[in-house]
Amino acid sequence: MPAPYAKTVLTGNGDGHGGTGGNQAAQPAGPSAPGGRAAPQASPGAATRERPPVLLATLGAACISASAVLIKLANTGPATAAFYRCFFALPLLAVLAVLEQRSRGPRPWRARGGAVFAGLFLAIDLVLWNHAIADVGAGIATVLGNLQVLFVTAAAWALFHERPARRFLLALPVVLVGVVLVSGLVGTTQRGLHPLAGIEYGIGTSIAYACFLLILRQATSGAPHVAGPLAEATLGCAVGALLLGLAFGGLSLRIPLPSLGWLFVLAMTSQTAGWLLITSSLPRLPAAISSLLLLLQPAASIVLAAVVLAERPSPLQLGGAVLVCGGVLLATRPAAAPRTRPRSDAEQSDDRDREL
């Protein structure tokens, strides 16, 4: 599952309704918690009072990057893996949500229902992504699953009139070429891979994840809660995975004990610790560092898949991964602040004359 941070994901405008309007380019607002709050601006002395929580954010991204490898090790059906990772995570998330509510206050039932509804799209995302893992491998599927940034930006443009920056349009062809290469559609002879199906599932999972993020953003905009929305979305995801498994197959509630163990580890690391670490720490980081951490997940997944599962991507696939990650980084990179021209001595003298 991709990390829950990206340009225009969950934030970008304080009102949650595209507050930039149609005449202003939407700029990366940095990451946010699932509660929908924009990253707070640091005060001039904040850097001296508190170190940026890069370590926590990195640990969170590392937890999420192991998701695909753990799913491969569990060796269960797509719907089964999606259901159990949520089912095992729910008790801990429910306790954290109750404690959070005591300290930060209750949330409206409408917001809670919206988070549960968003979780249904998360279920679609996870089931399709699990199919992609089976078709193209754990590492490559993680790269394909990180296209949600582009779909979220496109949807925010169409629905909320958050016009993207020009670099987003420049990044699109780069990412598309990278998708073709990384999927193995060109120059790959490895057995057991289905590159065309991998592309379809990868794009499908990114679209479903983008829908999840946008719905969650609208449902929880302005709330300071993190564990509550995550618990509700996880509940919706568990129900959605159960329904998808019953409708289309791929669901088995009786699986071997080792598979249950791997899925329990997945629930504790990715579904719980990874999300909580990222959403609580990234809002306090500069946007540039957040964008770089966005690339940690697919890169770490490829390395883990090579070490644990002996997956060996071809040179073309590795090149495609670089193009995809580079294109996403280009699309999410914060705009450079305009440079101010130094004032000449004559201009400063004129200002003093006007004051006199």
Residue frames relative to the residue before (quaternion, step in Angstrom):
aa qw qx qy qz dx dy dz
M 1.0000 0.0000 0.0000 0.0000 0.00 0.00 0.00
P 0.4770 -0.6853 0.4597 0.3024 3.56 -0.83 0.92
A 0.5825 -0.5758 0.4384 0.3701 3.51 -1.23 0.47
P 0.4681 -0.7242 0.4375 0.2550 3.58 -0.99 0.80
Y 0.6138 0.4999 -0.4090 0.4539 3.55 0.65 1.05
A 0.2577 0.7393 -0.5889 0.2004 3.53 -1.07 0.76
K 0.6822 -0.4542 0.3660 0.4408 3.53 -1.32 0.14
T 0.8540 0.0635 -0.1298 0.4998 3.55 -0.97 1.06
V 0.4861 0.6501 -0.4595 0.3604 3.62 1.17 0.17
L 0.8672 0.0114 -0.0616 0.4939 3.56 -0.75 1.11
T 0.7890 0.1423 -0.1116 0.5872 3.58 1.14 -0.39
G 0.2914 0.7403 -0.5810 0.1715 3.50 -1.21 -0.52
N 0.7753 0.0199 -0.0048 0.6313 3.54 1.16 -0.64
G 0.5336 -0.6903 0.3895 0.2952 3.52 -0.77 1.00
D 0.7094 0.4678 -0.2885 0.4412 3.59 1.03 -0.65
G 0.4431 -0.7159 0.4478 0.3009 3.54 1.21 -0.21
H 0.7010 0.4370 -0.2676 0.4960 3.59 1.25 0.16
G 0.6699 -0.5280 0.3159 0.4155 3.52 0.98 0.74
G 0.1046 0.8706 -0.4747 0.0758 3.49 0.96 0.86
T 0.5375 0.6222 -0.4246 0.3789 3.62 1.12 -0.17
G 0.3684 -0.7335 0.4930 0.2885 3.52 1.16 -0.56
G 0.6454 -0.5736 0.3626 0.3506 3.51 -1.30 0.17
N 0.6912 0.5020 -0.2857 0.4344 3.58 1.16 -0.28
Q 0.7048 0.4010 -0.2506 0.5288 3.55 1.26 0.11
A 0.4610 -0.6886 0.4824 0.2837 3.54 -0.85 0.95
A 0.4305 -0.6882 0.5220 0.2619 3.52 -1.00 0.88
Q 0.1822 -0.7989 0.5678 0.0790 3.54 -0.69 1.08
P 0.5848 -0.5686 0.4269 0.3904 3.56 -1.11 0.54
A 0.2089 -0.8023 0.5501 0.1008 3.54 -0.69 1.09
G 0.5731 -0.5644 0.3969 0.4421 3.54 1.21 0.13
P 0.6451 -0.5424 0.3673 0.3934 3.58 -1.23 0.17
S 0.1306 -0.7823 0.6010 0.0987 3.51 -1.29 0.12
A 0.5709 -0.5530 0.4725 0.3807 3.48 -1.33 0.17
P 0.6424 -0.5170 0.3737 0.4247 3.59 -1.18 0.32
G 0.5431 0.6185 -0.4075 0.3955 3.60 1.17 -0.17
G 0.5168 -0.6959 0.3839 0.3181 3.60 1.27 -0.12
R 0.4932 0.6607 -0.4439 0.3509 3.60 1.17 0.23
A 0.4668 -0.6711 0.4992 0.2873 3.53 -0.95 0.88
A 0.6069 -0.5645 0.4082 0.3826 3.52 -1.17 0.59
P 0.4321 -0.7160 0.4785 0.2675 3.60 -0.74 0.97
Q 0.4600 -0.6662 0.5108 0.2892 3.53 -1.14 0.65
A 0.4180 -0.7183 0.5009 0.2419 3.55 -0.86 0.96
S 0.4425 -0.6670 0.5294 0.2811 3.54 -1.06 0.73
P 0.6884 -0.5095 0.2991 0.4208 3.61 -1.13 0.52
G 0.7688 0.3612 -0.2060 0.4859 3.60 0.97 -0.71
A 0.3909 0.7578 -0.4654 0.2376 3.56 1.27 0.06
A 0.6291 0.5648 -0.3481 0.4050 3.58 1.01 -0.76
T 0.6819 0.4727 -0.2985 0.4718 3.53 1.11 -0.61
R 0.6791 0.4938 -0.2993 0.4533 3.59 1.15 -0.53
E 0.8183 0.0754 0.0082 0.5697 3.57 1.04 -0.80
R 0.3838 -0.7197 0.5277 0.2373 3.54 -0.79 0.95
P 0.5380 -0.6147 0.4505 0.3603 3.62 -0.99 0.71
P 0.4254 -0.7416 0.4575 0.2444 3.62 -0.80 0.95
V 0.0356 0.8346 -0.5471 0.0541 3.56 0.73 1.06
L 0.6336 0.5551 -0.3416 0.4169 3.58 0.96 -0.83
L 0.6696 0.4945 -0.3050 0.4626 3.59 0.90 -0.91
A 0.6608 0.5020 -0.3086 0.4649 3.57 0.94 -0.86
T 0.6472 0.5141 -0.3170 0.4651 3.57 1.01 -0.78
L 0.6414 0.5083 -0.3230 0.4752 3.58 0.99 -0.79
G 0.6418 0.5244 -0.3252 0.4554 3.58 1.00 -0.76
A 0.6663 0.4823 -0.3002 0.4831 3.57 0.92 -0.87
A 0.6288 0.5268 -0.3388 0.4608 3.60 1.06 -0.70
C 0.6200 0.5371 -0.3444 0.4567 3.60 1.02 -0.76
I 0.6942 0.4689 -0.2800 0.4688 3.55 0.90 -0.93
S 0.6316 0.5593 -0.3439 0.4123 3.60 1.03 -0.70
A 0.6502 0.5175 -0.3234 0.4526 3.60 1.18 -0.41
S 0.4069 0.7544 -0.4545 0.2425 3.60 1.24 -0.16
A 0.7056 0.4806 -0.2851 0.4358 3.57 0.71 -1.06
V 0.6387 0.5197 -0.3285 0.4626 3.59 1.01 -0.79
L 0.6621 0.5009 -0.3076 0.4648 3.60 0.95 -0.84
I 0.6268 0.5244 -0.3362 0.4681 3.59 1.04 -0.70
K 0.6341 0.5179 -0.3215 0.4757 3.56 1.03 -0.79
L 0.6721 0.4955 -0.2980 0.4625 3.58 0.92 -0.87
A 0.6276 0.5387 -0.3401 0.4475 3.60 1.07 -0.68
N 0.1235 -0.8526 0.5002 0.0879 3.57 1.17 -0.67
T 0.4379 0.6572 -0.4888 0.3706 3.56 0.74 1.13
G 0.6841 -0.4546 0.3573 0.4445 3.56 -1.29 -0.07
P 0.6551 -0.5380 0.3501 0.3985 3.62 -1.14 0.53
A 0.6975 0.4532 -0.2834 0.4772 3.60 0.86 -0.90
T 0.6072 0.5613 -0.3497 0.4404 3.58 1.08 -0.68
A 0.6726 0.4884 -0.2960 0.4705 3.57 0.87 -0.93
A 0.6583 0.5086 -0.3151 0.4569 3.60 0.94 -0.86
F 0.6686 0.5058 -0.3079 0.4498 3.59 0.96 -0.85
Y 0.7322 0.4538 -0.2686 0.4309 3.59 0.70 -1.03
R 0.6114 0.5433 -0.3737 0.4374 3.62 1.02 -0.61
C 0.6735 0.4559 -0.2853 0.5070 3.59 1.14 -0.62
F 0.6401 0.5492 -0.3221 0.4302 3.57 0.96 -0.89
F 0.6942 0.4628 -0.2742 0.4782 3.59 0.92 -0.87
A 0.6801 0.4998 -0.2955 0.4475 3.60 1.08 -0.64
L 0.5544 0.6749 -0.3809 0.3034 3.60 1.10 -0.63
P 0.6630 0.5114 -0.3550 0.4158 3.70 0.71 -0.83
L 0.6853 0.4675 -0.2961 0.4734 3.60 0.84 -0.93
L 0.6631 0.5022 -0.3142 0.4575 3.59 0.91 -0.85
A 0.6232 0.5397 -0.3416 0.4513 3.60 1.06 -0.72
V 0.6462 0.5070 -0.3185 0.4732 3.59 0.97 -0.82
L 0.6659 0.4940 -0.3025 0.4701 3.58 0.91 -0.89
A 0.6380 0.5291 -0.3313 0.4508 3.59 1.03 -0.76
V 0.6392 0.5153 -0.3253 0.4690 3.61 1.02 -0.78
L 0.6606 0.4948 -0.3052 0.4750 3.59 0.92 -0.88
E 0.6439 0.5203 -0.3183 0.4619 3.57 1.02 -0.79
Q 0.6498 0.5236 -0.3173 0.4505 3.57 0.97 -0.83
R 0.6316 0.5346 -0.3361 0.4497 3.60 1.06 -0.69
S 0.7365 0.4158 -0.2359 0.4786 3.56 1.01 -0.74
R 0.7947 0.3013 -0.1433 0.5071 3.60 1.05 -0.73
G 0.5827 -0.6061 0.3725 0.3929 3.58 1.23 0.01
P 0.6047 -0.5844 0.4014 0.3629 3.58 -1.24 0.40
R 0.3405 -0.7085 0.5792 0.2159 3.53 -1.34 0.28
P 0.5918 -0.5793 0.4104 0.3818 3.62 -1.09 0.58
W 0.5684 -0.6057 0.4352 0.3473 3.56 -1.13 0.67
R 0.5951 0.5666 -0.3697 0.4338 3.57 1.09 -0.60
A 0.6516 0.5013 -0.3123 0.4760 3.59 0.99 -0.82
R 0.6476 0.5146 -0.3229 0.4600 3.58 1.00 -0.77
G 0.6559 0.5025 -0.3126 0.4686 3.56 0.98 -0.82
G 0.6306 0.5331 -0.3299 0.4576 3.57 1.07 -0.72
A 0.6456 0.5097 -0.3234 0.4677 3.59 1.03 -0.75
V 0.6330 0.5108 -0.3329 0.4770 3.60 1.03 -0.75
F 0.6469 0.5163 -0.3163 0.4636 3.59 0.98 -0.85
A 0.6241 0.5281 -0.3350 0.4684 3.58 1.03 -0.77
G 0.6217 0.5670 -0.3373 0.4223 3.57 1.06 -0.73
L 0.5671 0.5814 -0.3925 0.4317 3.61 1.14 -0.46
F 0.6647 0.4709 -0.2999 0.4965 3.58 1.03 -0.72
L 0.5885 0.5469 -0.3701 0.4665 3.58 1.15 -0.54
A 0.6135 0.5395 -0.3485 0.4594 3.60 1.08 -0.68
I 0.6350 0.5123 -0.3261 0.4774 3.59 0.97 -0.83
D 0.6326 0.5436 -0.3186 0.4503 3.55 0.98 -0.89
L 0.7132 0.4629 -0.2749 0.4490 3.59 0.75 -1.02
V 0.6482 0.5126 -0.3319 0.4549 3.61 0.94 -0.80
L 0.6734 0.4766 -0.3004 0.4787 3.60 0.91 -0.89
W 0.6490 0.5179 -0.3241 0.4534 3.58 0.99 -0.78
N 0.6270 0.5252 -0.3383 0.4654 3.58 1.03 -0.71
H 0.6075 0.5235 -0.3462 0.4870 3.59 1.12 -0.61
A 0.6498 0.5164 -0.3199 0.4569 3.59 0.96 -0.84
I 0.6139 0.5445 -0.3497 0.4520 3.59 1.02 -0.75
A 0.6716 0.4923 -0.2982 0.4666 3.58 0.97 -0.84
D 0.7184 0.4731 -0.2587 0.4395 3.60 1.04 -0.70
V 0.8306 0.1642 -0.0689 0.5276 3.61 0.92 -0.80
G 0.6333 -0.5447 0.3436 0.4291 3.62 1.19 0.07
A 0.6636 -0.5570 0.3459 0.3602 3.52 -1.25 0.56
G 0.7051 0.4786 -0.2830 0.4401 3.59 0.79 -0.97
I 0.6939 0.4709 -0.2796 0.4674 3.57 0.82 -0.98
A 0.6302 0.5370 -0.3414 0.4449 3.61 0.98 -0.77
T 0.6291 0.5290 -0.3384 0.4581 3.59 1.06 -0.67
V 0.6221 0.5192 -0.3392 0.4778 3.59 1.04 -0.71
L 0.6746 0.4896 -0.2937 0.4679 3.60 0.90 -0.94
G 0.6795 0.5082 -0.2934 0.4405 3.58 1.07 -0.66
N 0.6395 0.5367 -0.3318 0.4392 3.59 1.24 -0.08
L 0.4279 0.6970 -0.4646 0.3393 3.57 1.18 0.54
Q 0.4230 0.7366 -0.4564 0.2650 3.59 1.25 -0.10
V 0.5398 0.6270 -0.4039 0.3903 3.59 1.17 -0.52
L 0.6856 0.4848 -0.2840 0.4629 3.56 0.92 -0.92
F 0.6761 0.4888 -0.3021 0.4611 3.58 0.94 -0.84
V 0.6190 0.5287 -0.3464 0.4662 3.60 1.04 -0.71
T 0.6577 0.5080 -0.3112 0.4610 3.58 0.93 -0.89
A 0.6601 0.5037 -0.3060 0.4658 3.58 0.95 -0.89
A 0.6675 0.4940 -0.3006 0.4690 3.59 0.96 -0.85
A 0.6428 0.5135 -0.3243 0.4668 3.58 0.99 -0.79
W 0.6122 0.5389 -0.3311 0.4746 3.57 1.15 -0.67
A 0.7245 0.4498 -0.2488 0.4591 3.58 0.84 -1.01
L 0.7732 0.3875 -0.1933 0.4632 3.60 0.88 -0.94
F 0.8174 0.2500 -0.0956 0.5101 3.57 0.89 -0.94
H 0.4384 -0.7295 0.4323 0.2980 3.60 1.31 0.18
E 0.3735 0.6882 -0.5218 0.3386 3.56 1.05 0.84
R 0.2144 -0.8298 0.5051 0.1015 3.52 0.13 1.33
P 0.3635 -0.7475 0.5055 0.2316 3.64 -0.72 0.98
A 0.5827 -0.5675 0.4521 0.3661 3.49 -1.29 0.37
R 0.6724 -0.5192 0.3471 0.3973 3.56 -1.24 0.42
R 0.6098 0.5724 -0.3607 0.4128 3.59 1.06 -0.64
F 0.5551 0.5863 -0.3974 0.4361 3.60 1.19 -0.42
L 0.6788 0.4707 -0.2885 0.4842 3.60 0.91 -0.88
L 0.6365 0.5175 -0.3317 0.4659 3.58 1.08 -0.64
A 0.6687 0.5181 -0.2998 0.4411 3.58 1.07 -0.69
L 0.5468 0.6643 -0.3958 0.3210 3.60 1.09 -0.62
P 0.7108 0.4312 -0.3036 0.4655 3.68 0.65 -0.90
V 0.6023 0.5538 -0.3610 0.4474 3.59 1.08 -0.65
V 0.6792 0.4858 -0.2890 0.4682 3.56 0.90 -0.94
L 0.6492 0.5277 -0.3264 0.4400 3.62 0.94 -0.83
V 0.6397 0.4955 -0.3245 0.4898 3.58 1.00 -0.77
G 0.6467 0.5249 -0.3133 0.4562 3.56 0.99 -0.82
V 0.6244 0.5406 -0.3399 0.4498 3.60 1.02 -0.76
V 0.6536 0.5074 -0.3178 0.4629 3.60 0.92 -0.87
L 0.6950 0.4753 -0.2820 0.4599 3.59 0.90 -0.90
V 0.7051 0.4834 -0.2859 0.4329 3.58 0.81 -0.99
S 0.6249 0.5609 -0.3464 0.4182 3.60 1.10 -0.58
G 0.4752 -0.6679 0.4504 0.3538 3.59 1.18 -0.47
L 0.3772 0.7405 -0.4819 0.2778 3.57 1.23 0.25
V 0.7569 0.2601 -0.1444 0.5819 3.58 1.22 -0.53
G 0.8858 0.1109 -0.0756 0.4442 3.53 -0.95 0.93
T 0.5965 0.5516 -0.3785 0.4435 3.63 1.15 0.43
T 0.1110 -0.8055 0.5810 0.0357 3.55 -0.88 0.99
Q 0.3730 0.7484 -0.4848 0.2566 3.59 1.20 0.23
R 0.4320 -0.6990 0.5091 0.2561 3.54 -0.98 0.85
G 0.7735 0.3692 -0.2709 0.4382 3.50 -1.22 0.58
L 0.6150 0.5385 -0.3585 0.4507 3.60 1.25 -0.03
H 0.1239 -0.7658 0.6285 0.0571 3.56 -1.11 0.78
P 0.1828 -0.8592 0.4633 0.1167 3.58 0.40 1.24
L 0.6601 0.5058 -0.3342 0.4436 3.61 0.90 -0.82
A 0.6526 0.4861 -0.3096 0.4919 3.58 0.97 -0.81
G 0.6197 0.5505 -0.3444 0.4407 3.58 1.04 -0.73
I 0.6322 0.5156 -0.3270 0.4770 3.59 1.03 -0.80
E 0.6655 0.5122 -0.3078 0.4473 3.57 0.88 -0.95
Y 0.6913 0.4583 -0.2852 0.4804 3.57 0.87 -0.90
G 0.6397 0.5373 -0.3285 0.4407 3.58 1.03 -0.78
I 0.6685 0.4687 -0.2981 0.4945 3.58 0.95 -0.85
G 0.6354 0.5385 -0.3273 0.4463 3.58 1.01 -0.80
T 0.6767 0.4849 -0.3031 0.4637 3.57 0.91 -0.86
S 0.6416 0.5173 -0.3325 0.4586 3.59 1.04 -0.68
I 0.6357 0.5128 -0.3295 0.4737 3.60 1.02 -0.77
A 0.6665 0.4940 -0.3079 0.4658 3.60 0.89 -0.91
Y 0.6624 0.4987 -0.3147 0.4620 3.59 0.97 -0.79
A 0.6181 0.5316 -0.3434 0.4663 3.57 1.08 -0.69
C 0.6304 0.5150 -0.3317 0.4769 3.60 1.01 -0.77
F 0.6288 0.5400 -0.3276 0.4535 3.57 0.98 -0.84
L 0.6893 0.4891 -0.2868 0.4509 3.58 0.83 -0.97
L 0.6806 0.4952 -0.2996 0.4492 3.58 0.91 -0.90
I 0.6529 0.4972 -0.3155 0.4765 3.59 0.97 -0.82
L 0.6592 0.5003 -0.3118 0.4668 3.58 0.93 -0.86
R 0.6142 0.5538 -0.3376 0.4496 3.55 1.05 -0.74
Q 0.6968 0.4624 -0.2800 0.4714 3.57 0.87 -0.91
A 0.6845 0.5116 -0.2893 0.4313 3.57 1.00 -0.81
T 0.8086 0.2823 -0.1158 0.5030 3.58 0.99 -0.75
S 0.2904 0.7926 -0.4991 0.1961 3.59 1.22 0.30
G 0.8301 0.2432 -0.1931 0.4632 3.54 -0.96 0.93
A 0.5972 0.5703 -0.3746 0.4216 3.62 1.20 -0.14
P 0.4072 -0.7313 0.4882 0.2470 3.62 -0.97 0.74
H 0.5084 0.6850 -0.4036 0.3307 3.59 1.27 -0.08
V 0.1932 -0.7693 0.6009 0.0987 3.55 -1.19 0.69
A 0.7287 0.4323 -0.2493 0.4689 3.59 0.68 -1.08
G 0.6205 0.5747 -0.3457 0.4063 3.60 1.00 -0.77
P 0.7056 0.4378 -0.2786 0.4825 3.63 0.70 -0.98
L 0.6389 0.5206 -0.3387 0.4540 3.59 1.03 -0.72
A 0.6427 0.5141 -0.3265 0.4648 3.60 0.99 -0.79
E 0.6774 0.4878 -0.2965 0.4639 3.59 0.93 -0.85
A 0.6524 0.4953 -0.3171 0.4780 3.58 0.99 -0.77
T 0.6307 0.5239 -0.3308 0.4672 3.58 1.06 -0.71
L 0.6164 0.5289 -0.3394 0.4745 3.58 1.08 -0.72
G 0.6663 0.4939 -0.3004 0.4710 3.58 0.90 -0.88
C 0.6400 0.5267 -0.3201 0.4589 3.56 1.08 -0.77
A 0.6403 0.5206 -0.3305 0.4579 3.59 0.98 -0.80
V 0.6592 0.4910 -0.3059 0.4804 3.59 0.96 -0.87
G 0.6631 0.5137 -0.3064 0.4500 3.58 0.93 -0.87
A 0.6545 0.5014 -0.3168 0.4690 3.58 0.95 -0.83
L 0.6295 0.5307 -0.3294 0.4622 3.57 1.03 -0.77
L 0.6790 0.4813 -0.2911 0.4718 3.59 0.91 -0.89
L 0.6483 0.5101 -0.3219 0.4647 3.59 0.96 -0.81
G 0.6596 0.5100 -0.3105 0.4566 3.56 0.98 -0.81
L 0.6664 0.4880 -0.3038 0.4748 3.58 1.00 -0.78
A 0.6957 0.4841 -0.2754 0.4536 3.58 1.03 -0.76
F 0.8295 0.2187 -0.0745 0.5085 3.59 0.85 -0.95
G 0.5636 -0.6026 0.3944 0.4046 3.59 1.22 -0.01
G 0.6170 0.5617 -0.4069 0.3718 3.54 -1.31 -0.01
L 0.6361 0.5034 -0.3397 0.4761 3.59 1.25 0.26
S 0.0971 0.7652 -0.6307 0.0857 3.55 -0.93 0.97
L 0.2605 -0.7924 0.5359 0.1306 3.57 -0.63 1.13
R 0.6814 0.3966 -0.2759 0.5498 3.58 1.28 -0.14
I 0.1624 0.7850 -0.5700 0.1801 3.54 -0.16 1.33
P 0.6622 -0.5259 0.3446 0.4078 3.62 -1.16 0.46
L 0.6390 -0.5604 0.3832 0.3617 3.54 -1.19 0.62
P 0.6390 0.5102 -0.3618 0.4477 3.69 0.88 -0.70
S 0.6344 0.5228 -0.3353 0.4603 3.59 1.03 -0.74
L 0.6288 0.5236 -0.3291 0.4713 3.57 1.01 -0.77
G 0.6343 0.5423 -0.3271 0.4433 3.55 1.02 -0.78
W 0.6696 0.4866 -0.3006 0.4738 3.58 0.89 -0.90
L 0.6642 0.4957 -0.3075 0.4676 3.59 0.98 -0.79
F 0.6074 0.5318 -0.3541 0.4721 3.59 1.11 -0.60
V 0.6362 0.5078 -0.3243 0.4819 3.59 0.98 -0.83
L 0.6281 0.5367 -0.3275 0.4584 3.58 1.01 -0.83
A 0.6677 0.5077 -0.3035 0.4520 3.59 0.92 -0.90
M 0.7015 0.4720 -0.2742 0.4582 3.59 0.92 -0.87
T 0.7213 0.4368 -0.2551 0.4731 3.59 0.99 -0.75
S 0.7986 0.3200 -0.1733 0.4793 3.57 0.44 -1.21
Q 0.7472 0.4387 -0.2449 0.4351 3.55 0.62 -1.15
T 0.7734 0.3183 -0.1754 0.5194 3.60 1.07 -0.63
A 0.7807 0.3596 -0.2155 0.4634 3.59 0.29 -1.24
G 0.6535 0.5393 -0.3266 0.4187 3.59 0.87 -0.93
W 0.6956 0.4668 -0.2775 0.4702 3.56 0.79 -1.02
L 0.6852 0.4929 -0.3061 0.4403 3.59 0.81 -0.92
L 0.6476 0.5163 -0.3231 0.4578 3.58 0.97 -0.80
I 0.6903 0.4867 -0.2859 0.4526 3.56 0.88 -0.96
T 0.7367 0.4472 -0.2577 0.4369 3.56 0.72 -1.05
S 0.6848 0.4606 -0.2983 0.4795 3.60 1.15 -0.38
S 0.7474 0.4083 -0.2228 0.4744 3.60 1.13 -0.46
L 0.6518 0.5602 -0.3395 0.3822 3.60 0.92 -0.80
P 0.6110 0.5542 -0.3920 0.4073 3.67 0.92 -0.56
R 0.6899 0.4579 -0.2843 0.4832 3.61 1.18 -0.35
L 0.6020 0.5514 -0.3570 0.4539 3.57 1.28 0.17
P 0.5749 -0.5563 0.4535 0.3929 3.60 -1.17 0.44
A 0.6080 -0.5949 0.3874 0.3555 3.56 -1.09 0.73
A 0.6190 0.5573 -0.3552 0.4243 3.59 1.02 -0.71
I 0.6647 0.4815 -0.3035 0.4839 3.59 0.96 -0.84
S 0.6189 0.5465 -0.3440 0.4473 3.58 1.03 -0.74
S 0.6560 0.5116 -0.3154 0.4566 3.57 0.95 -0.83
L 0.6498 0.5007 -0.3221 0.4726 3.58 1.02 -0.73
L 0.6437 0.5157 -0.3255 0.4623 3.59 1.01 -0.76
L 0.5362 0.6220 -0.3939 0.4129 3.57 1.21 -0.45
L 0.6935 0.4772 -0.2704 0.4671 3.57 1.10 -0.69
L 0.5143 0.6668 -0.4203 0.3381 3.59 1.19 -0.29
Q 0.6507 0.5633 -0.3316 0.3864 3.58 0.91 -0.89
P 0.7244 0.4046 -0.2883 0.4779 3.68 0.64 -0.92
A 0.6311 0.5324 -0.3450 0.4464 3.59 1.00 -0.73
A 0.6820 0.4773 -0.2877 0.4737 3.58 0.89 -0.93
S 0.6204 0.5498 -0.3464 0.4390 3.60 1.05 -0.68
I 0.6443 0.5101 -0.3231 0.4693 3.58 0.98 -0.81
V 0.6614 0.4981 -0.3096 0.4675 3.59 0.96 -0.85
L 0.6667 0.4977 -0.3056 0.4630 3.61 0.89 -0.88
A 0.6501 0.5136 -0.3200 0.4595 3.57 0.97 -0.82
A 0.6473 0.5104 -0.3214 0.4661 3.57 1.06 -0.68
V 0.7042 0.4644 -0.2678 0.4655 3.58 0.97 -0.86
V 0.7684 0.3853 -0.1989 0.4707 3.58 0.79 -1.01
L 0.8067 0.2878 -0.1212 0.5017 3.57 0.89 -0.96
A 0.3914 -0.7396 0.4574 0.3009 3.58 1.31 -0.04
E 0.3089 0.7286 -0.5454 0.2762 3.59 0.99 0.78
R 0.0944 -0.8065 0.5836 0.0093 3.56 -0.83 1.01
P 0.2012 -0.7898 0.5675 0.1168 3.60 -0.11 1.22
S 0.5100 -0.6345 0.4844 0.3204 3.56 -1.15 0.65
P 0.6662 -0.4905 0.3574 0.4334 3.61 -1.20 0.28
L 0.6369 0.5199 -0.3366 0.4590 3.60 1.05 -0.71
Q 0.6440 0.5127 -0.3255 0.4652 3.58 1.02 -0.74
L 0.6437 0.5038 -0.3245 0.4760 3.57 0.99 -0.77
G 0.6348 0.5143 -0.3267 0.4752 3.56 1.05 -0.75
G 0.6398 0.5170 -0.3216 0.4690 3.57 1.04 -0.76
A 0.6234 0.5347 -0.3391 0.4588 3.59 1.05 -0.75
V 0.6358 0.5184 -0.3253 0.4703 3.57 1.03 -0.78
L 0.6547 0.5083 -0.3140 0.4631 3.59 0.99 -0.83
V 0.6519 0.5079 -0.3222 0.4617 3.58 0.94 -0.85
C 0.6960 0.4648 -0.2822 0.4690 3.58 0.79 -0.99
G 0.6544 0.5110 -0.3143 0.4602 3.58 1.00 -0.79
G 0.6531 0.5087 -0.3123 0.4659 3.57 1.02 -0.79
V 0.6447 0.5023 -0.3203 0.4790 3.57 1.00 -0.78
L 0.6384 0.5179 -0.3258 0.4670 3.58 1.01 -0.80
L 0.6394 0.5194 -0.3220 0.4665 3.58 1.01 -0.80
A 0.6828 0.4966 -0.2897 0.4507 3.57 0.94 -0.89
T 0.7618 0.3752 -0.1961 0.4903 3.60 1.05 -0.69
R 0.4500 0.7043 -0.4587 0.3017 3.59 1.22 -0.07
P 0.4619 -0.6851 0.4788 0.2968 3.61 -0.85 0.88
A 0.5390 -0.6300 0.4554 0.3242 3.51 -1.10 0.73
A 0.4966 -0.6566 0.4804 0.3024 3.54 -1.06 0.78
A 0.4986 -0.6507 0.4844 0.3054 3.54 -1.00 0.80
P 0.5100 -0.6573 0.4468 0.3291 3.61 -0.89 0.83
R 0.4037 -0.7174 0.5174 0.2337 3.53 -0.97 0.88
T 0.2957 -0.7443 0.5738 0.1716 3.53 -0.99 0.81
R 0.4268 -0.7111 0.5034 0.2424 3.52 -0.90 0.99
P 0.4983 -0.6502 0.4708 0.3276 3.61 -0.88 0.87
R 0.4262 -0.7040 0.5087 0.2530 3.57 -0.94 0.85
S 0.4361 -0.7050 0.5008 0.2488 3.51 -0.94 0.94
D 0.6615 -0.5006 0.3755 0.4132 3.55 -1.29 0.29
A 0.6331 0.5387 -0.3354 0.4433 3.60 1.04 -0.76
E 0.6574 0.5019 -0.3129 0.4669 3.60 0.99 -0.84
Q 0.6524 0.4996 -0.3218 0.4703 3.57 0.95 -0.79
S 0.6365 0.5211 -0.3307 0.4626 3.59 1.04 -0.72
D 0.6354 0.5256 -0.3293 0.4600 3.58 1.04 -0.78
D 0.6351 0.5320 -0.3282 0.4538 3.58 1.01 -0.78
R 0.6563 0.5039 -0.3142 0.4654 3.56 0.99 -0.82
D 0.6301 0.5333 -0.3337 0.4553 3.59 1.05 -0.76
R 0.6518 0.5114 -0.3260 0.4554 3.60 1.01 -0.80
E 0.6440 0.5260 -0.3274 0.4487 3.57 1.03 -0.77
L 0.6617 0.4892 -0.3033 0.4805 3.55 1.11 -0.67
